[in-house]
Amino acid sequence: MRYGAVDVYYPPSGGARAALVVATEPMFAAVVHERVAWLAHVAPYEPGSFFRRELPAKERGPSWTVRKTWGLLIVDGYVDLDPAGRPGLGARLHEEAGIPVIGVAKTAFRSATHAAAVRRGVATRPLYVTAAGLSIEQAASLVAAMAGPHRLPDALRRVDRLSRGDDQMAAAG
């Protein structure tokens, strides 16, 4: 079984860089695969419709051919945007891929009062966890237990660096 963490960066010059890290267990103790893909064309940002920009970048990004066989996908952001279930990026990925998706956000979203606050390491600021395809309690426990001593789990720190191009050692996609 594979577990993925994905992030997308939008440089000021345009386009997008999508990155993926893959592990064989959900704690991401050992990353077994990394991919980075450049997307020359992405939709413009639309307030309230971020998924229109982000979802295609994550779907066309690196190594998506195996996604339906994965056990879990973790995204930087929210799965749903309010307690009523207004879909965010993660919910749309869950619908498209048919696998559990955990959203890990670094900042609070005003309507996402249902998100579980997870504190890791010695951090005083929480991460905000939402999920589709598994319970919020399961998702929060998994994020709390993910590898790494910092507020942000190591896999999410790594995929963020890769998407920003801060580490050129990943295999180009």
Sine and cosine of phi, psi and omega as CSV:
sin_phi,cos_phi,sin_psi,cos_psi,sin_omega,cos_omega
0.00,0.00,0.57,-0.82,0.01,-1.00
-0.91,-0.42,0.52,-0.85,0.04,-1.00
-0.77,-0.64,0.77,-0.64,-0.08,-1.00
-0.86,-0.51,0.49,-0.87,0.17,-0.99
-0.80,-0.60,0.75,-0.66,-0.12,-0.99
-0.75,-0.67,0.54,-0.84,0.07,-1.00
-0.50,-0.86,0.40,-0.91,0.01,-1.00
-0.74,-0.67,0.68,-0.73,0.05,-1.00
-0.88,-0.47,0.65,-0.76,-0.01,-1.00
-0.91,-0.41,0.99,-0.14,0.00,-1.00
-0.92,0.40,0.46,-0.89,0.00,-1.00
-0.84,0.54,-0.45,0.89,-0.02,-1.00
-0.97,0.23,-0.14,0.99,0.01,-1.00
0.94,-0.34,0.11,-0.99,-0.04,-1.00
0.96,0.28,-0.25,-0.97,0.01,-1.00
-0.40,-0.92,0.48,-0.88,0.09,-1.00
-0.87,-0.49,0.90,-0.43,0.01,-1.00
-0.99,-0.16,0.67,-0.74,0.01,-1.00
-0.76,-0.65,0.49,-0.87,-0.02,-1.00
-0.64,-0.77,0.70,-0.71,0.21,-0.98
-0.87,-0.50,0.60,-0.80,-0.09,-1.00
-0.79,-0.61,0.65,-0.76,0.08,-1.00
-0.76,-0.65,0.23,-0.97,0.03,-1.00
-0.98,-0.18,0.06,1.00,0.08,-1.00
-0.55,-0.83,0.45,-0.89,-0.17,-0.99
-0.95,0.32,-0.15,0.99,0.06,-1.00
-1.00,0.08,-0.18,0.98,0.00,-1.00
0.83,0.55,0.62,0.78,0.01,-1.00
-0.91,0.42,-0.53,0.85,0.03,-1.00
-0.67,-0.74,0.90,-0.43,0.06,-1.00
-0.97,0.23,0.78,-0.63,-0.05,-1.00
-0.97,-0.26,-0.18,0.98,-0.05,-1.00
-0.37,-0.93,0.61,-0.79,0.08,-1.00
-0.70,-0.72,0.63,-0.78,0.06,-1.00
-0.65,-0.76,0.55,-0.84,0.09,-1.00
-0.72,-0.70,0.70,-0.71,0.03,-1.00
-0.73,-0.68,0.66,-0.75,0.06,-1.00
-0.99,-0.11,0.74,-0.67,0.06,-1.00
-0.89,-0.46,0.92,-0.40,-0.09,-1.00
-0.94,0.34,-0.52,0.86,-0.07,-1.00
-0.83,-0.55,0.80,-0.60,0.09,-1.00
-0.71,-0.71,0.40,-0.92,0.02,-1.00
-0.92,0.40,0.48,-0.88,0.07,-1.00
-0.93,0.36,0.40,-0.92,0.03,-1.00
-0.93,0.38,0.73,-0.68,0.09,-1.00
-0.81,-0.58,0.90,-0.44,0.04,-1.00
-0.81,0.58,0.72,-0.69,-0.01,-1.00
0.99,0.15,-0.12,0.99,0.00,-1.00
-0.71,-0.70,0.66,0.75,-0.04,-1.00
-0.83,0.56,-0.54,0.84,-0.02,-1.00
-0.85,0.52,-0.50,0.87,-0.01,-1.00
-0.89,0.46,-0.50,0.87,0.03,-1.00
-1.00,0.02,-0.70,0.71,-0.16,-0.99
-0.99,0.17,-0.64,0.77,-0.07,-1.00
-0.86,0.50,-0.76,0.65,0.04,-1.00
-0.87,0.49,-0.59,0.81,0.01,-1.00
-0.90,0.43,-0.63,0.77,-0.01,-1.00
-0.97,0.25,-0.54,0.84,0.02,-1.00
-0.96,0.27,-0.62,0.78,-0.02,-1.00
-1.00,0.01,-0.06,1.00,-0.05,-1.00
-0.94,0.33,-0.42,-0.91,-0.18,-0.98
-0.95,0.32,0.74,-0.67,0.27,-0.96
0.81,0.58,0.73,0.69,-0.02,-1.00
-1.00,0.07,-0.02,1.00,-0.07,-1.00
-0.91,0.41,-0.38,0.92,-0.03,-1.00
-0.97,-0.24,0.12,0.99,-0.16,-0.99
-0.86,0.51,-0.56,0.83,-0.04,-1.00
-0.95,0.33,-0.25,0.97,0.03,-1.00
-1.00,-0.10,-0.05,1.00,-0.03,-1.00
-0.97,0.25,0.41,-0.91,0.04,-1.00
-1.00,0.08,-0.35,0.94,-0.14,-0.99
-0.13,-0.99,0.53,-0.85,0.12,-0.99
-0.78,-0.63,0.72,-0.70,0.03,-1.00
-0.92,-0.39,0.74,-0.67,0.00,-1.00
-0.84,-0.54,0.44,-0.90,0.11,-0.99
-1.00,0.10,0.97,-0.26,-0.03,-1.00
0.64,-0.77,-0.26,-0.97,-0.06,-1.00
-0.98,-0.20,0.57,-0.82,0.12,-0.99
-0.98,0.20,-0.79,0.61,0.09,-1.00
-0.77,-0.64,0.41,-0.91,-0.23,-0.97
-0.98,-0.18,-0.13,0.99,0.03,-1.00
-0.36,-0.93,0.20,-0.98,-0.03,-1.00
-0.89,0.47,-0.36,0.93,0.02,-1.00
-0.98,0.20,-0.14,0.99,0.07,-1.00
1.00,-0.04,0.36,0.93,0.07,-1.00
-0.83,0.56,0.87,-0.50,-0.16,-0.99
-0.94,0.35,0.70,-0.71,0.16,-0.99
-0.95,-0.30,-0.25,-0.97,-0.03,-1.00
-0.83,0.56,-0.74,0.67,-0.05,-1.00
-0.88,0.47,-0.63,0.78,0.02,-1.00
-0.90,0.43,-0.62,0.78,0.00,-1.00
-0.94,0.34,-0.61,0.80,0.08,-1.00
-0.91,0.42,-0.65,0.76,0.04,-1.00
-0.87,0.50,-0.70,0.71,0.01,-1.00
-0.90,0.44,-0.68,0.73,-0.02,-1.00
-0.94,0.34,-0.71,0.70,-0.13,-0.99
-1.00,0.02,-0.44,0.90,-0.03,-1.00
0.95,0.30,0.40,0.92,0.04,-1.00
-0.81,-0.59,0.33,-0.94,0.05,-1.00
-0.88,0.48,0.62,-0.79,0.04,-1.00
-0.76,-0.64,0.75,-0.67,0.09,-1.00
-0.93,-0.36,0.75,-0.66,0.09,-1.00
-0.98,-0.22,0.75,-0.66,0.04,-1.00
-0.84,-0.54,0.93,-0.37,-0.01,-1.00
-0.94,-0.33,0.58,-0.81,-0.01,-1.00
-1.00,0.02,-0.32,0.95,0.00,-1.00
-0.80,-0.60,0.47,-0.88,0.02,-1.00
-0.96,0.29,0.65,-0.76,0.11,-0.99
-0.96,-0.28,0.80,-0.61,-0.21,-0.98
-0.80,0.60,-0.59,0.81,-0.03,-1.00
-1.00,0.00,-0.11,0.99,-0.06,-1.00
-1.00,0.01,0.83,0.55,-0.02,-1.00
-0.94,0.34,-0.22,0.98,0.00,-1.00
-1.00,0.08,-0.23,0.97,-0.06,-1.00
-0.89,0.45,0.63,-0.78,0.06,-1.00
-0.99,0.11,0.77,-0.64,0.06,-1.00
-1.00,0.09,0.84,-0.54,-0.02,-1.00
-0.86,-0.51,0.83,-0.56,0.08,-1.00
-0.96,-0.27,0.75,-0.66,-0.02,-1.00
-0.87,-0.49,0.50,-0.86,0.04,-1.00
0.83,0.55,-0.69,-0.73,-0.01,-1.00
-0.99,-0.16,0.18,0.98,-0.04,-1.00
-0.91,0.42,0.65,-0.76,0.09,-1.00
-1.00,-0.06,-0.44,0.90,0.05,-1.00
-1.00,0.07,0.74,-0.68,-0.02,-1.00
-0.99,0.13,0.26,-0.97,0.28,-0.96
-0.99,-0.11,0.43,-0.90,-0.02,-1.00
-0.92,-0.39,0.89,-0.45,-0.16,-0.99
-0.93,-0.36,0.75,-0.66,0.12,-0.99
-0.76,-0.65,0.25,-0.97,-0.08,-1.00
-0.41,-0.91,0.39,-0.92,0.17,-0.99
-0.68,-0.73,0.71,-0.70,0.01,-1.00
1.00,-0.04,-0.06,1.00,0.13,-0.99
-0.40,-0.92,0.29,-0.96,-0.07,-1.00
-0.95,0.31,0.41,-0.91,0.04,-1.00
-0.89,0.46,-0.56,0.83,0.03,-1.00
-0.91,0.41,-0.69,0.73,0.05,-1.00
-0.89,0.46,-0.70,0.72,-0.02,-1.00
-0.89,0.45,-0.72,0.70,0.00,-1.00
-0.89,0.46,-0.66,0.75,0.03,-1.00
-0.89,0.45,-0.67,0.75,0.00,-1.00
-0.90,0.43,-0.72,0.69,0.00,-1.00
-0.89,0.46,-0.66,0.75,0.02,-1.00
-0.88,0.47,-0.54,0.84,-0.07,-1.00
-1.00,-0.05,-0.07,1.00,-0.04,-1.00
-0.88,0.48,0.46,-0.89,-0.04,-1.00
-0.87,0.50,0.62,-0.79,0.08,-1.00
0.88,-0.48,0.59,-0.81,-0.06,-1.00
-1.00,0.01,-0.09,1.00,-0.14,-0.99
-0.99,-0.11,0.12,-0.99,0.05,-1.00
-0.81,0.58,-0.74,0.68,0.02,-1.00
-1.00,-0.06,0.80,-0.60,0.02,-1.00
-0.82,0.57,0.48,-0.88,-0.05,-1.00
-0.81,0.58,-0.67,0.75,-0.02,-1.00
-0.89,0.46,-0.61,0.79,0.00,-1.00
-0.96,0.27,-0.57,0.82,0.10,-1.00
-0.90,0.44,-0.68,0.74,-0.04,-1.00
-0.91,0.42,-0.74,0.67,-0.05,-1.00
-0.92,0.39,-0.52,0.85,0.09,-1.00
-0.90,0.43,-0.73,0.68,0.02,-1.00
-0.88,0.48,-0.68,0.74,0.00,-1.00
-0.90,0.44,-0.69,0.73,-0.02,-1.00
-0.91,0.41,-0.51,0.86,0.01,-1.00
-0.99,0.12,-0.12,0.99,-0.01,-1.00
0.98,0.19,0.28,0.96,-0.02,-1.00
-0.97,0.25,-0.22,0.98,0.01,-1.00
-0.68,-0.73,0.95,-0.31,-0.07,-1.00
-1.00,0.07,0.12,0.99,-0.07,-1.00
-0.99,0.14,-0.16,0.99,-0.01,-1.00
-0.96,0.28,0.45,-0.89,0.04,-1.00
-0.93,0.36,0.73,-0.68,0.04,-1.00
-0.95,0.31,0.60,-0.80,-0.03,-1.00
-0.98,-0.21,0.00,0.00,0.00,0.00
